[in-house]
Amino acid sequence: MADKPRIKLPKEAKKGEIIQIKTLVSHLMESGQRKDAQGKPIPRKIVNKFACEFNGKPVFSCALEPAISANPYIQFDARIDEEGTFKFAWTDDDGSVVAAEEKIALKG
């Protein structure tokens, strides 16, 4: 699949603060609807699932469909009540998973 995904979130937040998380993974997201130069269908190959958890608890997940553009960008919010680690996972049609982690600390 992809290069290292890009993830943007604050390094620290106040307890109870709502933070914004932005992710982007590089991927062609081939829909399976196009044909190559010889007229043969190009097989579907997309990231079909995204999931995020914080300290082992699910935060956000979604299914992605062929209509999603290349390099899917996903943005969502999360409330921070403790410091910990976000874990992100993008699952490809071939079963491969790109995973990443980011830590966040509490202010003060």
PLY file of the C-alpha trace (Angstrom):
ply
format ascii 1.0
element vertex 108
property float x
property float y
property float z
element edge 107
property int vertex1
property int vertex2
end_header
0.00 0.00 0.00
1.24 3.27 1.00
3.95 5.41 2.36
3.83 6.44 5.97
0.44 8.04 6.62
0.26 11.67 7.62
-1.43 12.37 10.95
-1.99 15.75 12.52
-3.12 16.21 16.11
-1.89 18.33 19.03
0.95 16.95 21.17
-0.94 17.94 24.32
-4.44 18.98 25.37
-6.33 20.01 28.50
-8.45 17.38 30.23
-11.88 17.34 28.58
-10.71 19.27 25.51
-12.08 18.34 22.10
-9.26 18.01 19.59
-9.33 17.68 15.84
-7.50 14.78 14.20
-6.55 14.84 10.53
-5.24 11.80 8.65
-4.15 11.15 5.10
-2.85 7.92 3.59
-1.31 7.74 0.12
-3.22 5.22 -1.98
-4.40 5.04 -5.60
-7.92 3.88 -4.62
-8.49 2.04 -7.91
-12.27 1.64 -8.15
-12.36 -1.37 -10.52
-14.47 0.65 -12.97
-11.64 1.77 -15.27
-10.01 -0.13 -18.13
-6.35 -0.28 -19.14
-4.93 0.57 -22.60
-5.89 -2.92 -23.86
-9.49 -2.49 -22.70
-9.20 -4.90 -19.77
-10.76 -3.88 -16.46
-8.25 -2.69 -13.86
-8.90 -4.70 -10.68
-10.39 -2.90 -7.70
-7.84 -1.99 -5.01
-9.01 0.40 -2.34
-8.59 1.10 1.34
-11.92 -0.28 2.53
-11.73 0.41 6.27
-10.28 2.99 8.64
-10.24 2.68 12.42
-8.86 4.77 15.28
-8.62 3.80 18.93
-7.33 5.63 21.99
-5.80 3.63 24.82
-7.47 0.52 23.41
-10.96 2.05 23.15
-12.56 2.70 19.76
-12.81 6.38 18.83
-13.82 6.41 15.19
-14.14 3.98 12.30
-15.62 4.04 8.82
-15.98 1.95 5.70
-14.60 3.42 2.50
-16.18 2.76 -0.90
-14.75 2.90 -4.44
-16.11 6.43 -4.95
-13.58 7.82 -2.45
-10.82 9.75 -4.17
-7.17 8.75 -4.15
-5.20 9.48 -0.97
-8.18 9.38 1.38
-8.25 12.24 3.89
-10.23 11.65 7.08
-10.91 14.26 9.75
-12.72 13.74 13.04
-12.82 15.04 16.62
-12.01 13.31 19.90
-12.39 14.30 23.55
-9.24 13.93 25.64
-9.75 12.90 29.28
-6.38 11.28 29.84
-2.99 11.10 28.19
-2.34 8.15 25.97
-1.80 6.79 22.51
-3.95 6.94 19.42
-3.65 3.95 17.11
-4.74 4.27 13.51
-5.28 1.48 10.95
-6.10 1.56 7.23
-7.10 -1.82 5.76
-6.62 -2.52 2.04
-8.68 -4.88 -0.15
-5.74 -7.30 -0.16
-5.87 -7.50 3.63
-2.74 -5.47 4.25
-2.92 -2.91 7.02
-1.04 0.34 7.41
-0.84 1.23 11.08
0.43 4.30 12.90
0.50 5.67 16.43
0.56 9.16 17.94
0.82 10.09 21.61
-0.89 12.96 23.36
-0.13 14.35 26.81
-2.27 16.36 29.22
-1.44 20.02 29.77
-0.55 21.08 33.26
0 1
1 2
2 3
3 4
4 5
5 6
6 7
7 8
8 9
9 10
10 11
11 12
12 13
13 14
14 15
15 16
16 17
17 18
18 19
19 20
20 21
21 22
22 23
23 24
24 25
25 26
26 27
27 28
28 29
29 30
30 31
31 32
32 33
33 34
34 35
35 36
36 37
37 38
38 39
39 40
40 41
41 42
42 43
43 44
44 45
45 46
46 47
47 48
48 49
49 50
50 51
51 52
52 53
53 54
54 55
55 56
56 57
57 58
58 59
59 60
60 61
61 62
62 63
63 64
64 65
65 66
66 67
67 68
68 69
69 70
70 71
71 72
72 73
73 74
74 75
75 76
76 77
77 78
78 79
79 80
80 81
81 82
82 83
83 84
84 85
85 86
86 87
87 88
88 89
89 90
90 91
91 92
92 93
93 94
94 95
95 96
96 97
97 98
98 99
99 100
100 101
101 102
102 103
103 104
104 105
105 106
106 107
